[in-house]
Structure formats: C-alpha cells, structure tokens
Amino acid sequence: MRILFLSNANSIHTKRWVISLAKRDIEICLFSLEKTNELDYNDYSRITIIDGEYKNNTSKEGEISKITLLKYLPRLLKSIKEFKPDLIHAHFATSYGLLGALCGFHPFVLSVWGSDIYIFPRISFLHKGILKFNLAKADYILSTSHIMAHETAKYTSKKIEITPFGIEPELFKKNDSKENKEEFIVGTIKQLASIYGIDTLIKSFHIVIKNNPKTKLKLQIIGDGPERENLQRLTYELGIQQFVDFLGKVENHLLPKYYNNFSVAVFLSISESFGVVAIESMACECPVIVSNAEGFTEVVKDNETGFIVPIRDIEATAKAIQKFINNDSLREKMGRKGRERVLNLFDWNKNVEQMVNIYNKIISD
C-alpha cells in the first residue's frame, strides 16, 4: 500500500500517524509545506519526505493568504506522478485540503482537525466557500470526534467517519514517579494561548491557595506560547508566583512523567475539538478537571473519570480542585476509571488498525 500524506511534518499528530503506518509496512510519501525539522523520520526507510518553506500565518489576513500555497501545486503533481500512490490523505481541511482538492487525484481522503472547521469558515464568505469546495472534492471525510464531525456536517452532506486519535497505553500509564508525595500538584499541559483558559486556572488556583494555608500546593504549567508573559505577570499580580512553575515545552514521550507527578490535571479550554491531553492524563490514572468545551465532554465522563466545569468558571474550578484535596480515595478511584475508559475507547493501536482497515476498504472499492 502506498499513501501520499499531505500534512505538516513537524506536527506531533502527523508524526504519530506516519510512523505508526510505516511500522505496518505501508509506504508513505509525506508532502509537507513546512520545512521538516523532525529527525525521527530518518529511522524509517518506508517514509519519504518532500517539504517546503511555507510560513503559516494564523491571522485573518494570513488565512486569506493561504491562496499563495497554490505555488506548491506543480510540485505536488510531480510527486504524485513519481510516487504513484494508492490514495492521497490530506490532514487539515483548509491548506492541505485545498491542495488535495486541486490536484485532482482520487481516491482523496480528508481529515478535519479543529480550527479548520471551527474558525476558518467563520472568517468570511470566501473562507466558507473554500472549505465547502475542499469537502466536496473529498471521497472520504474523517474526524477524530463526533462533535467535530457534527460541526463539519454544516458544510457537507457526505458521511463522516470517526477515527479517534488515542494514546499509546504502554507509554501513558501509571508509575510511582511522583517526586514529592506530600505536595498537592495541579498540572496542565497546553499551548499558552488565550483559547486554552490558563488564566482561569491561575485565578482558580489563587482561591485554592487562600482556602488551604496548611497544604503544600504547586501549579505546574507545561507548554509555551504567546500568552506566557501575560500569564507570568498574572501570578505576580495575585502574589502566587512562588507557587507556580512554568516548565516550558516538553517532548511527547516525556509527558507521562509529568502526568504521574500531578495530583490532578486541569484543562479549561474555551474551545476544544478533541481532548487528547485529558486522555493522556486518564491513561496515567490521573483524574482530570475539564471545561465543558465539546471536545472534552466527549472523552471525560463527569463524576466518574473527573469533573466537568463551565467554561471560564473560576469558582467552579476551585471547588472541583478542592474535592480532590479533601479526598485521596476519590482521586484514586477516578484515576482507575479513567484508564479503563481510555483502554476501551482510545487505544492508539486500535485507532491505527482502524485507519489501515479504512485504507484497505477505500482501495478495494
């Protein structure tokens, strides 16, 4: 089987799909607009990389400038001619989806990711038209979650198949690595951008500190992004900077260590297409507190694997954290239930096998 992937080679999501498929003896040609800086692909002879120098601008004006990516179309057509794929699979319905739609190759599979569905078509009538055009050209449309499929259905009448983006249960699992068992650690792992509600978490943690003067508390924030300085400034304004650690970006394979160090993981996104971080946390038997953004409500079972709180609700978040401070057995019980749910629904090995079966069906059809 020969698959031509259209996707950002530097994305961890792309990396996981491509390497997992290559391990199953599938020949992959990865066509990336961005220059590849991932060395891990070099270990796999079945992966061929074709990359470019595209600068992705996420501003509204930058979204319109995606039209400039058309200069990469001749190179894509040449790659198709040389690689001779059995199918093309584009990841992200706008930029890579547009290339896939215009190249004219079939079968053409299109995976939606999130902002391409929730943000892009709302910028203007033109953006909405581009998305509908790309979806219309796709033979098969895939979504990692039911709620994102529901959003996608606003722009197409085609069937949308659900392909969860799970975790490796042998990597994300419970261990006894907690460094300071006397310290109650609230943790989060997200890009430091306004959409992810880190400011709400910091304000909630401020309340928790005031309500628990005798408890050793720590907030660990993993990730980097445009809001880092503002968030650090907020901790100083609240006088809690000594309780908050900004740990920066951490490689994916090192994340289980941090999940195991957390007493509870908190994710308060304003918008979320699929709650991968919640799944990773639950797989490590770390209970979660999440906002009621749709991507989280699909993966977290409220009052069983964690608590779901309203978006931007500082008080509700603080009360949910307090429940775990007050009850160790609750943390352990929800942690076990969380891993059970992940193994049942979000086992990466099963997800990849499902994708391979989809490919086989498409090719045989």
N, C-alpha and C positions, 0 to 999 in steps of 0.2 A: 504494500500500500504506500502511495506517495501523496503527501499532504503539503500544499503550499499555504503556509501560515502568513497572514497579514496582521502584524501586531508589533507593539513596542517591545523590542528585545530586552530592554532594561527593566521592564515591569516584572515583579515577582510572580504575578499571575501568569504572564506569558512563559516565564522561565519554568514554572512548575508544570504547565501543560506540555510544553515542548519536550522537556527532559523525560517526563513520565511516558509520553508516547514513543520517544526514541528508544526507551528501555524495553518497549514491547515490539521492537523490530520494525517500526514504522519509519520510512524515510521522510525527513522533514526538511523543507526549504523555508527558512524564516526570513520574510521580507519586512524589514524594519525601516521606517522613515528616519528614526533617530539613530545616531552612531552608537554601536554596541560597545558597552564597557563591562559586560559580564564575561568573565573568563571561564566560568563553569561550563559553557557550551563546548569548549575546546576538548573536553573529555569524551565527547560522543561523536563517533565517525559518521553516524546517520543524520547529523544535523549540519545543514549548510546555511550560512548567514549571508544575506545580502542587505547591507544597511546604507543609510544616507546621512545627511547633515541637517535634517529638518528641525527647526526650532518651534516647539509647540507653545503658542501664546494662548493663555486661557482667558484673556479679557474678551469682552463682547466684540471688540474690533478684531481681535485675534481669531475669534471663531469664524468671522466672515472671511478672514484671510486664509482659511483652510483651502479655499479655491486654488491657492498657489501650489498646493500639493499635486496638482494635475501635471506638473512638470516631471513627476516621478512615474507617470503612466507608461511612457515608452519603455522605461527600464523594467517595469513590471511585466509588460507584454513580452519583452525579451526573455525574462526569467521563466515565464510560463512556457515559452517555446523550447527553452533549453532543458528545464526540469521535467516537463511533461507530467504534471500532477494528475492524480485521480480526482481530486476535488480541491477547491480553494476554501479556506476557512478564515474569515476576517473577524478580528476581535475589536470591538468598539464600532458602533453603528454609524458614526459620522465620518471621521477622517479615513480610517481603513475601510470602513463600509462603503464610502464613496469610491475609493479605488477599486474595490471588488465589484461594485455595481457597474463601473465604467469599462472594466477590462473585457466584459462580455463572455467570460468563461463560465461554464456550467459543468457539474453542479457547484453552486455557490452557497456556502453556509455562512450565516452572520450571527455572531454572539453580541448581545447588548450587555453593557457593563454598569451603567448607572447614570452619570452626568450626561451621557449621550442621549438618554431618554428623558431624564427629569429636568435638565437645564437647557440643553441645546435647542430643542424645538420651541421653547418659550421666548427665545431672544427676539425672533422676528418671523414674519410670514415666510421669508426666504429660507430660514433655517428649518422651519417646519416642513417646507416643501422638499428640501434636500433629504431629510430623514425619511419622509414617506417614499421618495424615489428610491433610496437605498434598500428599504424594506421590501418594496415592490419587486426589485430585481433579485432578491434572495430566494433561493429554492427552499431553504430551511432556516428557521429562526430559533435561536436558543437563548435561554435566560437562566441565570443562576438561582432565581427565586420566583415564587408565584406572584408576589406583589409587583415585581418589576415586569413580569410577563403581562400582568393586568394593565400596567401603565403603557407598555409597548402596544397593546391591543387598541389603544386610542388612535394609532397611526397605521394600522394594517388589519386586515380581516383574516390573515393567514394564521395557521396553527403555530403555536409557540411551545416548544418542548423545554421542560425544566431539566437543567444539568447542574446540580449543586456543586459548589466549589468548597469541598470539605478540607479536612486536615489529615496528616499522617498520624494515625493513633500510636504508632511505635515511636514517634518523635515527641508529640504532645501528650504527655502522661504525667501522673503524679510521681514525685520522688520526695526525698527528705532533705532537700537542699536549702530549706529556709534558714537564713543566716542568723537571724535574731528572733527566736520564738517568743520572746517576751514583748516584742514590738508589734503593734497592730498596723499593718501596711495597707493603705488604699492605693491601688495602682491603676494606671490607664496607659494604653498603647494606641496612639493615634497621631496623624499629622497635626501639627499645631496650627490649625486654620479655624476661622470663626465658626464654620459649619459644624464642627465637632464638639462644641459646647464645653471646652476645657475650662472656660471662665466660670461656668455654672458649677463645675466640680470644685474648683478652688474656693468659691464662696460657700458651698455646702460644707467643705472640709473645715473652713473657718468656724462654722457653727459647731461642728463636731468637737473641735479643739476646746471651745468655750464650755461645752457640756461635759467634757471628760478631762478635767485638770490633772487627774492622777494616773491617766492612761498614757503609755508611751505610744505616740502616734507619728506616722510618717506618710506623706503623699509622694509617690514616685510617678513621674510623668516621663514616658518614653516616647520619643519622636521629635521631629524638628519641623519648622515651617515658618511662615510669615508672621505668625502671632506670638512668637517666642518672647520677644522683648516686652510686649504688652502684658503677657501673662506673668512674666517675672516681676514686672512693675506692680501688678495687682497683688502679688504675695507680699511685697514690701508695704503697700498701702494698707493692707489688712494686718500687717505685723506678724505674719506667719512664715516668713521666708526661711527661718531655721528649721521648719517642719517639712519643707517641700524640696524635693530633689528633681532637677531637670536633667535627665540622663542622656538626652540626645537620641539619635537613631541607632537601632540595634539590628544586627543581621537576623534574618528569619530563623535560622537554625539555633540561635541563642535565646530566643524568646521563651521557651519552656522553663528555663532557669528563673526568669522573672515572674512568670505566672505562678510558679511554685513558691516564690517568695512573697507574693501578695496574700493578704488575708481575704481581700475581696477585690474584684476587678470592676471598674465603673466606666461605662461608655454612654455618653449623653448627647449623641449626635442629634442635630436638628433635622437632618435628612440622612437616610441610610438605605442603600439598595439591597445589601446582603451583609449580615453581621458576622463576618469571618473572625474578628477578634473575640467576639463572645463565644464562638465555637471553640477557638483555641483555648480560651480560659477554661471553659467547661470540661474540655478533654483532659486538662491538668487537674481536674476536680477542685477548681477554684470557683466558688459561686460568683454570680455577676449581678450588678445593678445596671440596667439599661434604660434609655429613654423609650418612649412609645413610638419612635420612628419605625415605620413599617418593616424595614429590613431586620430589625431586632425582634419584633413581635412574632416573626415567623420562626425564629430559631430558639428563642428563650421561652420557657413555659413559666408563666408568672406564679409565684409562691411555691414552685417546685424545684426549678433549677436556678432561681434567682428572683429578683424583684424588678418589675417594670414601673417606671415613674413617668409622669407627664414631662414633655419637653420643656426645658428651661425652668423647671420647678426646683428651686434651691432647697426649700424646706422639706419637700418630699424625699429628695435625695439624701439629705442629712438624716432624716428619720430612718430610711432604709439602711444606711450605714450603721446607725445606732443599733438596729436589730441584730446585726452580726457581731457588734462589740459585746452586746449583752448575752449572746448565746453561741458558745463554741459548737455545741452539738448541731445547731441549725446550719452552721457553715459546713460541717462535715456531711450532713445529710443531703443538703442541696448540691454539694460537690459531687457526691456519688451519683445522684440522679442526673446531674449534668453530663457526666461521662457516658452514662447509659444512653442518654438521648443522642449524643454525638455518634457513638458507635452504631446506633440504629439508623441514623439518617444522614450523617455527614462523614462517612469513612472515605477518605480520598481514593483508596484503592478501588472501591466500588464505583466511585464517581468516574475514574479514568476508564474502567471497564465499560461503563455505560456509554462513554463517549466513543470508544472503539466500536461498540455494537452499533451506534448511530452511524458512524462512518461506513461500516460494512453494509448496513441496510441501504444507505444512500447510493453506494457504488453498485450494489447488486440491482437496485431499482433502475 
